[in-house]
Amino acid sequence: MEFDQETVKKIKGLILFTAIVVACLWKYEDVLNIAGFILHIALPFILGGAIAFVLNVPMSFIQRHLFSEERIEKRPILKKLARPVSMLIVLFAVIGVVVLVMFVLIPQLGTTFANLGQSIQEFIPKVQIWAQDIFHGNKEIMTWVNELEFDWDKIMSTGIDFLGNGAGSVLDSTITAAKSIVSSITTFFIAFVFAVYVLLQKEKLGIQAKKVLFAFVRKGRAEAALEVLSLTYSTFSSFLTGQCVEAVILGCMFVVSMWIFRLPYALLTGIVIAFTALIPIFGAFIGCAVGVFLIFMVEPVKALIFVGLFLVLQQIEGNLIYPHVVGNSVGLPSIWVLAAVSVGGSLMGVVGMLIFIPIVSVVYALFREIVYLKLKQRGIKAEEIV
């Protein structure tokens, strides 16, 4: 039995692939060490690529609207300034958000935690009075309630001791901690510089990547790969844009409505809900739990008002704002959104919740195209299947 040259080539490739897999399984510890070493080297560039992708979304929006084709035609110099000016605007906006968090959110958090001990100490006697009115006939519950005590100074001293002793044992020494900090700063700096370079030269880098792809991959497969990458980028960018805008709107709604109803911690709760709302489905409820806890320690009745306000605003956001702002940007049915959030959260935590929705959306869109193509090849119209 004779094989043609193409079949022999495939058999050789299969044998080589099998040998590599067996070798990797046989020496899996060495393979993991090598993979970890390569990942450590590539980490700044992976992080830089992620930063570039996130910043490219608002930068492209600014460049598209601030430096339109009509303005560039009238003033050719704007063509050279469009990219760097757009990038500077985005960077200043990011710095502004960081400054806002540092000088507004963090000081208010510090004040909140400083007053939290006093609020809890004042709240415990109220709980004991309520329990006495409700459970006065139950001696076991009353004994437990009367033994409640809260020593904020002791908790603070325990935390300081942990930072001084426990954390030191975890980090081994101050030198190790300093090295870790310096290493993290260096990694972020390299990633940031790489992200800036990618943003300034993205068209040139894109052309070079296409040349490499077409040089080593068949034309049909290369074109298919480019279509998948284009779909992935559009899906991720649409999801990121919609989710951020929706989170900002929701946070502003909470700040304004809580200010109108004279609820405490309006700004802090609104900012927390805006950040947690970036997590699909479950995020806003996390922010709600934080807000309820803070308000409950000060005025328990207003905590109930806040819960009612949250339910109302959540309905407005879910039925009016989210469909119009985010809409069908990811093109994924609700059941698969829930599945993507659950699986992503289980595998990668909060980051998994954020990235798994676009990933599943891309897989869903590709699989749907394959299904329709298969139906067309068999002469079956999708509309006829009910």
Secondary structure, DSSP 8 states (H G I E B T S, - for coil): ----HHHHHHHHHHHHHHHHHHHHHHTHHHHHHHHHHHHHHHHHHHHHHHHHHHHHHHHHHHHHHHS-HHHHHH-THHHHHHHHHHHHHHHHHHHHHHHHIIIIIHHHHHHHHHHHHHHHHHHHHHHHHHHHHHSTT-HHHHHHHHT----HHHHHHHHHHIIIIIHHHHH-SHHHHHHHHHHHHHHHHHHHHHHHHHHHTHHHHHHHHHHHHHHHS-HHHHHHHHHHHHHHHHHHHHHHHHHHHHHHHHHHHHHHHHHHTT-SSHHHHHHHHHHHTTSTTTHHHHHHHHHHHHHHHH-HHHHHHHHHHHHHHHHHIIIIIHHHHTTTSS---HHHHHHHHHHHHHHHHHHHHHHHHHHHHHHHHHHHHHHHHHHHHTT--GGG--
